[in-house]
Each structure stands twice: as structure tokens, then as C-alpha cells.
Amino acid sequence: MNSKKQAYNPYLPSWEYIPDGEPYVFEGRVYVFGSHDYYNGYVFCMGDYVCWSAPVDDLGDWRYEGVIYPKTEDPMNSEGKMCLYAPDVTVGPDGRYYLYYVLDKADVVSVAVCDQPAGQYKFYGYVHYEDGTRLGEREGDEPQFDPGVLTEGNRTYLYCGFASVGDKTRSGSMAVVLGPDMLTVIEPPTLVIPGTEKSAGTGFEGHEFFEASSIRKAGDVYYLIYSSVLMHELCYATSKEATRGFVYGGVLVSNCDLHIDTYKPAGQPMAYGANNHGSMVEINGEWYIFYHRHTNGTWYSRQGCAEKLEILSDGRIPQAEITSCGLNGGPLAGRGEYPAYLACHLFTEKPSVYVGGDEFPKIMQDGRDGDDEPGYIGNMKDTATAGFKYFDCHGVTEIRIKTRGYGAGIFEVRTDWDGEVLAKIRVEDTNVWEEYAAPIRIPDGKQAIYLTYRGERNASLLSFTLL
């Protein structure tokens, strides 16, 4: 009997909001370090750093490791008025774990240290030059942002940068080399991936650097992952050297599935995207890309997701398709009840690449941030569609849905976003969750499930059940 839990997207509980995920495998567990959004948050990254981990052989069994670093631990932020932006972690030559981050109103890189991956990190210092000047404060330095780190021997490679379109004061992703104390710059900043103002003739045109530097190594190739100026996509560049020679590789994932053309037109968004941040990790010989999605109809309540990657023999990585079953190793079981917040696709007849707008459906929850309340899809107006991928279906003959809200109409059921309607489920006005059912014949095999609302006002969707 298989006792493993199924793995979903988002991979953490529906009430947890950890974007900017940096995944690592330490001692048989996958640890994810990220920033910490709030449900109904009004800015990015309002919370302390927390950590979650899972066994490498059971990627559906995530454990909360608690707060690993409170925002007030940094001497510059003793009153907690600044937010902790996206961090990264590396193991130093002394075997300790070093946490690199930038406060939201600071231009320098802070460092904390701990003896364990998810223990209590303590403030360690600021990245600085040999004369003590902090990186980001020397004349000619660019402000530091979104640090990514990789340690090899006594050298730590640190990548930072932010470069919005049209900003001539920012260059792109900059790399420096730190010495064995993990703080002192021994090689000064050098540009490794250009922003829009430095991209002409580089091969990065159209996918220039915006933010979210993250570094990984596979074999003898360095992969520098970053968010492009389009924001919704994570791209990568490769080099045989850590601080030079990077060439554009392609898109790893888009949180609205843009560019994917296997099941829909390449330019058609299938979810409401916005900024993106994440990285690659190898787990049991398989590579995955961790990224985040947006909920609650805003930019400020983001949740971590992950998809399987394939590194080809020539080092290229095809773009991953967003799914509801990313870490599961295959489709979800085609039987049972599934929560609606697992929707990887969410759209209406009005396409939108970016999140926001009262006319669009949104993943949300009841209660306040931190309340153990199940997520659901709200504001489902006429033509709103929720898509779930994938399920291993065999002999499915009935589908049930749980809805509430002041919506009177039907839910159409398909296995393709533009496919044949296989069932219609009529729903009624109700201010409590009610279950409705309809007979259906879903073809055996790997299938998607699409639920489209057609009717008056709007409904909310809590779950669906395949029988």
C-alpha cells in the first residue's frame, strides 16, 4: 500500500503564502526558503522568514519549520518598519548555512547564519569591500536587490540586481565574488545578464533581466535563473564560468503559461500572471522549477508552485507547462474530491496576462491571514473557467461540485479548455456550500478538468469530486 501523499500545486497549505521560493536538498529533505506574503496583504513580503521542508521521497508531505528569522533581527530594522525581500541560502566553507537578503528600503546585502538549514538564523553582517565600505554604497555601485548565492570551495558567487524598462541607472544582474568569511568582496561587481538599456546585440532582447537572480549548477554548467522584463516568466542563461560568458537559454516557466503552444495558441494566457521568482533544484535525479502564482486578485498574496523540468543532452531546458500536480511525479488520481484552489488555469472570455480587475475570478479564502481556512475560487462570473491538470481517469461516471454565492446558472465540464461539453451541472443561489452533481463519461487516461460557469451574478467554487 502506498502511504505517500499526493503532491499538489500550490505545494504548501492553501492558507500559506511563500513566494520567491529557493529550493535546496539538505540531508534528505527539500527545504524552501522564500519571502513571506500575507493573505490580503497590501505590500509584498510583510512577514518574517519562515521555512517549510519535505522528505525527498514524499513531496506531498510538507512540514512547517517555523519562523527562522524575524525581520527585527537586522540592526537596520530593529523597529520592523522594513520588509524582508526575497532571500537565498548557501552552505559556507565552515559547513554553516548563510542567509542573504535585502530589506525593502535598503541598498545593501544583509547576511544571517545558522548551524542548521531551518534553525534560528542570527544576524552576521553586511556584504562589504575590503576597506569596510558596504556593497551598494561605494560610488558607482548599483543598489543591491534579490541576492542569489552559490558557494564553491572558499569562493561564494553573489548575484544581485534590478533593472526596469527605461531605467538607465540600472544595468542588470551583477555578480561579485566573496571570500571565505562570506562577507568580503574579493572580486568587484561585473554585469552578467543585461537589462533593457544594455541588451542591444546580446541575444537577451525581448527577455532582458528584470529581477530575481538565482544561480544553480548542473554538471559543469552554471544556470542563472531570473525574471525577465515581462515579469510573468522565469528565464535562464548558461555559462561554463560563474561570473562571465552567460548566453540566453530560454523560458523555464510562465505563471500564465504564455509561449506554450501544445494545447492552445502560444500567445493565449491561461492564468493571471504577474511578477515571478524562483529556482531549480534536483530531487532524486529529477529537476524541478519552483515559482509562484498570484491569488486574491492582487500582486501581494503569492503562493509557491513547482513543475518538473527536463535538461536535454545539450543543456537546453524546454519550458515547463503549469499544472495542478507539479511535484507529484505524474497525474493525480482520477477519483475523489479535489479543492478548487488547485486550479492551474483561471480565465474568462476576456484574456489577461496580468492579475487584477473586479471582472476576473480569483483564488481566495475566508478569515484572515494564517487562519486554517480552505482556499476556493471566488468571483466566478459568466464565462469564468477553472482548469485542473492532470488526472489519471478510469471509469469516471459522475462529477460533483460544491458552490455557494448569488449565482444561478450552470457549470459546464470539459477535458479541454475549448473542447466538447461533457456535462452540465445546474447550481442555485445559496449562502452556504452546497453540492450538486451530474452524470459524465470522462475518457480513460490522462485528462484535464475544466469547469466553466455560465449564468447570472457570480458563484464561488470550493471543490469538485470525480466518481
ABEGO torsion letter per residue (X at the ends): XBABBBBBOBABBAABBBBGBBBBBBGGBBBBBBBBBBBGBABBGABBBBBBBBBAABAABBBBAEBABBAAABAAAAAGABBBBBBBBBBBAAGBBBBBBBBAABABBBBBBBABAABBBBBAEBBBBAAGBBBGABBGBBBBBGBBBBBBEABBBBBBEBBBBGBAABAEBBBBBBBAAGABBABBBBBABBBAAAABGAGABGABBABGBBBBBBEABBBBBBBBAAGABBBBBBBABAABGBBBAEBABBAAGBGBAAABBAABBABBBBBBBEBBBBBGGBBBBBBBBBBGGBAABBBBBBBBBBBBAAGBBBBBBBBAAAAAGEBBBABEBBBAAABABBBBABBBABBEEAABBBBBBBEBBGBBBBBBBBGBBBGBBBBBOBBBBBGBABBBBBBBEBBBEBBBBBABAABBBABBBBBBBBABBBBBBBBBBBBBEBBBBBBBBBEBEBBBBABBBBX
